[in-house]
């Protein structure tokens, strides 16, 4: 049986992700501080450290989540011919992005 994740954890991590990506759109990753992320996410630094050890941990988790989401959706596509396969891949990609459009809009901007 899969363990349920506390909704407060999900909400806090989503706030951290959103804050981090907004900051990434404003400055280089090496210039982003934990204080910047915490202020933008409206959490304290201790809360940040409950989930991550540094900024790179946030980036790594975002990368892993994005890749896992795409693999999960694309894994359902069956190959019949190249044109249909590419069309299905594009459809699955679009579905994945549309599932959390705000997040991916920030990520891709």
N, CA, C and O of each residue as an XYZ file, in Angstrom:
436
protein
N       0.837     -1.177      0.000
C       0.000      0.000      0.000
C       0.887      1.248      0.000
O       1.850      1.342      0.761
N       0.548      2.189     -0.856
C       1.349      3.399     -0.992
C       1.080      4.341      0.175
O      -0.072      4.565      0.548
N       2.137      4.887      0.744
C       2.015      5.815      1.860
C       1.551      7.167      1.345
O       2.099      7.697      0.379
N       0.537      7.721      1.999
C       0.031      9.034      1.601
C       0.975     10.124      2.091
O       1.526     10.043      3.189
N       1.150     11.140      1.258
C       1.963     12.283      1.639
C       1.052     13.332      2.261
O      -0.020     13.629      1.735
N       1.482     13.877      3.364
C       0.729     14.923      4.050
C       0.521     16.109      3.115
O       1.470     16.570      2.479
N      -0.705     16.606      3.025
C      -1.006     17.729      2.125
C      -0.219     18.983      2.501
O       0.090     19.797      1.631
N       0.106     19.148      3.771
C       0.899     20.315      4.181
C       2.305     20.242      3.598
O       2.879     21.259      3.209
N       2.856     19.028      3.539
C       4.184     18.834      2.945
C       4.126     19.171      1.460
O       4.991     19.874      0.937
N       3.100     18.664      0.788
C       2.944     18.933     -0.646
C       2.808     20.430     -0.884
O       3.436     20.971     -1.794
N       2.000     21.099     -0.084
C       1.784     22.540     -0.238
C       3.085     23.322      0.004
O       3.402     24.251     -0.738
N       3.820     22.945      1.029
C       5.074     23.631      1.336
C       6.106     23.421      0.233
O       6.773     24.365     -0.191
N       6.235     22.176     -0.228
C       7.201     21.907     -1.297
C       6.805     22.639     -2.578
O       7.665     23.156     -3.291
N       5.521     22.682     -2.866
C       5.070     23.399     -4.061
C       5.418     24.886     -3.940
O       5.838     25.503     -4.919
N       5.248     25.456     -2.763
C       5.600     26.871     -2.541
C       7.099     27.081     -2.736
O       7.520     28.079     -3.320
N       7.898     26.141     -2.246
C       9.353     26.230     -2.416
C       9.710     26.131     -3.894
O      10.513     26.920     -4.391
N       9.119     25.165     -4.603
C       9.391     25.011     -6.038
C       9.032     26.277     -6.797
O       9.816     26.775     -7.604
N       7.842     26.791     -6.531
C       7.378     27.986     -7.241
C       8.303     29.164     -6.963
O       8.695     29.880     -7.885
N       8.650     29.366     -5.706
C       9.545     30.465     -5.340
C      10.904     30.304     -6.021
O      11.454     31.260     -6.567
N      11.429     29.095     -5.981
C      12.728     28.827     -6.591
C      12.699     29.115     -8.091
O      13.604     29.762     -8.617
N      11.681     28.643     -8.768
C      11.600     28.837    -10.221
C      11.403     30.310    -10.564
O      11.975     30.801    -11.537
N      10.599     31.018     -9.773
C      10.448     32.459    -10.005
C      11.797     33.149     -9.865
O      12.156     33.992    -10.686
N      12.540     32.793     -8.829
C      13.861     33.393     -8.616
C      14.830     33.002     -9.732
O      15.664     33.805    -10.150
N      14.713     31.770    -10.205
C      15.574     31.310    -11.295
C      15.323     32.100    -12.572
O      16.221     32.249    -13.401
N      14.114     32.601    -12.728
C      13.789     33.444    -13.878
C      14.322     34.866    -13.707
O      14.373     35.633    -14.668
N      14.712     35.209    -12.501
C      15.214     36.553    -12.213
C      16.729     36.620    -12.110
O      17.335     37.646    -12.417
N      17.344     35.509    -11.672
C      18.801     35.530    -11.493
C      19.399     34.140    -11.652
O      18.680     33.141    -11.692
N      20.708     34.091    -11.741
C      21.441     32.843    -11.890
C      21.277     31.992    -10.632
O      21.136     32.518     -9.527
N      21.296     30.677    -10.814
C      21.113     29.759     -9.684
C      22.144     29.994     -8.582
O      21.833     29.828     -7.402
N      23.358     30.377     -8.949
C      24.405     30.618     -7.953
C      24.154     31.859     -7.118
O      24.803     32.053     -6.090
N      23.224     32.700     -7.543
C      22.896     33.918     -6.803
C      21.659     33.744     -5.924
O      21.321     34.640     -5.149
N      20.988     32.613     -6.036
C      19.779     32.371     -5.252
C      20.173     31.820     -3.888
O      20.918     30.845     -3.793
N      19.674     32.443     -2.852
C      19.972     31.995     -1.492
C      18.753     31.314     -0.884
O      17.629     31.474     -1.360
N      18.992     30.569      0.155
C      17.899     29.920      0.877
C      16.979     30.971      1.474
O      15.763     30.788      1.517
N      17.553     32.056      1.929
C      16.737     33.160      2.454
C      15.821     33.712      1.368
O      14.650     33.988      1.629
N      16.342     33.876      0.153
C      15.512     34.338     -0.971
C      14.310     33.415     -1.175
O      13.172     33.870     -1.288
N      14.587     32.112     -1.221
C      13.528     31.132     -1.459
C      12.530     31.142     -0.311
O      11.319     31.142     -0.535
N      13.035     31.151      0.910
C      12.150     31.128      2.080
C      11.240     32.356      2.116
O      10.042     32.236      2.372
N      11.802     33.522      1.862
C      10.980     34.740      1.842
C       9.925     34.672      0.749
O       8.761     34.991      0.989
N      10.320     34.260     -0.443
C       9.402     34.198     -1.576
C       8.312     33.148     -1.339
O       7.166     33.342     -1.743
N       8.667     32.042     -0.688
C       7.707     30.962     -0.425
C       6.881     31.223      0.840
O       5.954     30.477      1.154
N       7.229     32.278      1.546
C       6.536     32.653      2.784
C       6.659     31.547      3.843
O       5.688     31.167      4.498
N       7.891     31.052      3.979
C       8.209     30.074      5.012
C       9.467     30.556      5.720
O      10.116     31.500      5.269
N       9.810     29.908      6.832
C      11.075     30.288      7.461
C      12.184     29.345      6.998
O      11.926     28.286      6.426
N      13.395     29.748      7.253
C      14.547     28.970      6.786
C      14.554     27.559      7.371
O      14.935     26.605      6.693
N      14.133     27.428      8.626
C      14.094     26.115      9.265
C      13.165     25.168      8.496
O      13.472     23.987      8.335
N      12.046     25.686      8.029
C      11.124     24.871      7.237
C      11.803     24.411      5.960
O      11.666     23.252      5.566
N      12.536     25.310      5.306
C      13.287     24.931      4.110
C      14.216     23.762      4.426
O      14.257     22.777      3.689
N      14.961     23.877      5.528
C      15.926     22.846      5.893
C      15.275     21.535      6.336
O      15.943     20.502      6.389
N      13.988     21.567      6.650
C      13.280     20.313      6.942
C      13.197     19.419      5.706
O      13.078     18.199      5.816
N      13.260     20.038      4.533
C      13.089     19.300      3.279
C      14.357     19.236      2.425
O      14.567     18.260      1.706
N      15.192     20.255      2.499
C      16.355     20.356      1.608
C      17.573     20.832      2.370
O      17.465     21.568      3.350
N      18.741     20.396      1.902
C      19.982     20.842      2.546
C      20.534     22.097      1.893
O      21.243     22.876      2.530
N      20.203     22.297      0.601
C      20.679     23.479     -0.099
C      19.850     23.717     -1.358
O      18.918     22.967     -1.649
N      20.196     24.758     -2.095
C      19.481     25.126     -3.313
C      19.576     24.018     -4.365
O      18.611     23.748     -5.080
N      20.730     23.389     -4.451
C      20.907     22.323     -5.444
C      19.967     21.144     -5.193
O      19.537     20.485     -6.139
N      19.649     20.877     -3.934
C      18.678     19.818     -3.621
C      17.307     20.134     -4.212
O      16.620     19.245     -4.717
N      16.916     21.399     -4.146
C      15.631     21.813     -4.715
C      15.655     21.588     -6.224
O      14.726     21.013     -6.792
N      16.716     22.044     -6.858
C      16.838     21.899     -8.309
C      16.811     20.423     -8.710
O      16.154     20.051     -9.682
N      17.517     19.601     -7.969
C      17.573     18.177     -8.279
C      16.191     17.526     -8.129
O      15.803     16.707     -8.961
N      15.458     17.880     -7.089
C      14.131     17.294     -6.909
C      13.179     17.746     -8.014
O      12.380     16.948     -8.504
N      13.256     19.007     -8.406
C      12.413     19.492     -9.506
C      12.743     18.727    -10.785
O      11.841     18.278    -11.493
N      14.017     18.579    -11.077
C      14.426     17.826    -12.266
C      13.892     16.403    -12.219
O      13.361     15.903    -13.210
N      14.032     15.746    -11.068
C      13.567     14.364    -10.926
C      12.051     14.250    -11.083
O      11.560     13.310    -11.709
N      11.313     15.203    -10.518
C       9.857     15.178    -10.634
C       9.400     15.392    -12.068
O       8.478     14.727    -12.541
N      10.053     16.330    -12.760
C       9.687     16.607    -14.150
C       9.971     15.387    -15.019
O       9.125     14.975    -15.813
N      11.145     14.818    -14.872
C      11.503     13.638    -15.663
C      10.552     12.479    -15.342
O      10.086     11.797    -16.255
N      10.263     12.251    -14.078
C       9.366     11.153    -13.689
C       7.971     11.354    -14.266
O       7.348     10.393    -14.717
N       7.475     12.582    -14.259
C       6.139     12.858    -14.813
C       6.103     12.554    -16.309
O       5.152     11.945    -16.800
N       7.130     12.976    -17.024
C       7.170     12.712    -18.462
C       7.338     11.221    -18.754
O       6.691     10.696    -19.660
N       8.183     10.547    -18.013
C       8.380      9.112    -18.223
C       7.087      8.353    -17.939
O       6.728      7.435    -18.677
N       6.398      8.730    -16.885
C       5.138      8.069    -16.535
C       4.131      8.192    -17.683
O       3.515      7.202    -18.077
N       3.965      9.391    -18.212
C       2.997      9.602    -19.293
C       3.470      9.022    -20.619
O       2.682      8.420    -21.349
N       4.728      9.197    -20.931
C       5.235      8.733    -22.215
C       5.345      7.207    -22.228
O       5.281      6.587    -23.289
N       5.507      6.616    -21.070
C       5.612      5.168    -20.978
C       4.374      4.432    -21.445
O       4.432      3.233    -21.721
N       3.260      5.129    -21.537
C       2.015      4.496    -21.975
C       1.854      4.510    -23.494
O       0.922      3.907    -24.025
N       2.750      5.191    -24.188
C       2.653      5.314    -25.647
C       3.220      4.059    -26.298
O       4.322      3.612    -25.980
N       2.441      3.509    -27.210
C       2.902      2.334    -27.947
C       3.386      2.757    -29.329
O       2.830      3.658    -29.957
N       4.420      2.092    -29.775
C       4.995      2.418    -31.076
C       4.321      1.582    -32.163
O       4.395      0.353    -32.165
N       3.668      2.281    -33.080
C       3.100      1.598    -34.253
C       3.824      2.079    -35.503
O       4.312      1.280    -36.303
N       3.886      3.391    -35.655
C       4.700      3.978    -36.718
C       5.219      5.313    -36.200
O       4.682      5.858    -35.235
N       6.241      5.831    -36.825
C       6.923      7.009    -36.304
C       6.005      8.216    -36.202
O       6.050      8.918    -35.191
N       5.178      8.488    -37.197
C       4.306      9.664    -37.184
C       3.318      9.588    -36.014
O       3.142     10.565    -35.286
N       2.681      8.440    -35.835
C       1.727      8.286    -34.732
C       2.440      8.341    -33.386
O       1.934      8.922    -32.426
N       3.608      7.735    -33.331
C       4.386      7.730    -32.097
C       4.737      9.158    -31.677
O       4.553      9.529    -30.518
N       5.239      9.952    -32.613
C       5.612     11.337    -32.307
C       4.387     12.166    -31.930
O       4.460     13.018    -31.045
N       3.271     11.917    -32.596
C       2.033     12.621    -32.252
C       1.611     12.282    -30.828
O       1.249     13.172    -30.058
N       1.654     11.006    -30.477
C       1.277     10.579    -29.129
C       2.226     11.143    -28.069
O       1.792     11.543    -26.989
N       3.510     11.171    -28.383
C       4.497     11.753    -27.459
C       4.155     13.225    -27.213
O       4.166     13.686    -26.071
N       3.855     13.952    -28.277
C       3.508     15.360    -28.148
C       2.229     15.527    -27.316
O       2.149     16.420    -26.473
N       1.254     14.690    -27.547
C       0.001     14.758    -26.780
C       0.275     14.501    -25.299
O      -0.237     15.226    -24.446
N       1.062     13.493    -24.985
C       1.391     13.173    -23.587
C       2.196     14.297    -22.945
O       1.988     14.632    -21.779
N       3.119     14.879    -23.713
C       3.896     16.014    -23.217
C       2.956     17.167    -22.858
O       3.080     17.768    -21.791
N       2.022     17.467    -23.752
C       1.064     18.547    -23.539
C       0.183     18.262    -22.327
O      -0.080     19.160    -21.528
N      -0.272     17.025    -22.185
C      -1.086     16.652    -21.025
C      -0.324     16.856    -19.726
O      -0.873     17.357    -18.745
N       0.940     16.467    -19.725
C       1.773     16.618    -18.532
C       1.915     18.090    -18.164
O       1.769     18.460    -16.999
N       2.194     18.911    -19.140
C       2.356     20.352    -18.890
C       1.034     20.968    -18.434
O       1.008     21.764    -17.495
N      -0.051     20.603    -19.093
C      -1.357     21.169    -18.733
C      -1.817     20.753    -17.347
O      -2.628     21.444    -16.729
N      -1.308     19.629    -16.849
C      -1.682     19.163    -15.512
C      -1.276     20.180    -14.435
O      -1.986     20.355    -13.444
N      -0.154     20.836    -14.629
C       0.302     21.884    -13.698
C       0.873     23.031    -14.519
O       2.075     23.296    -14.504
N      -0.011     23.696    -15.226
C       0.380     24.719    -16.190
C       1.156     25.869    -15.556
O       2.123     26.357    -16.140
N       0.747     26.301    -14.383
C       1.445     27.409    -13.736
C       2.910     27.050    -13.464
O       3.816     27.837    -13.739
N       3.123     25.868    -12.928
C       4.475     25.399    -12.620
C       5.335     25.326    -13.878
O       6.448     25.852    -13.899
N       4.824     24.674    -14.932
C       5.604     24.500    -16.146
C       5.782     25.823    -16.897
O       6.799     26.017    -17.562
N       4.823     26.721    -16.802
C       4.989     28.043    -17.425
C       6.173     28.768    -16.815
O       6.986     29.363    -17.523
N       6.262     28.714    -15.500
C       7.409     29.327    -14.824
C       8.702     28.600    -15.188
O       9.725     29.233    -15.449
N       8.652     27.282    -15.205
C       9.841     26.499    -15.494
C      10.378     26.750    -16.887
O      11.591     26.837    -17.081
N       9.480     26.868    -17.867
C       9.892     27.041    -19.254
C      10.165     28.478    -19.643
O      10.696     28.729    -20.725
N       9.814     29.431    -18.787
C       9.990     30.835    -19.190
C      11.417     31.303    -19.085
O      11.713     32.458    -19.391
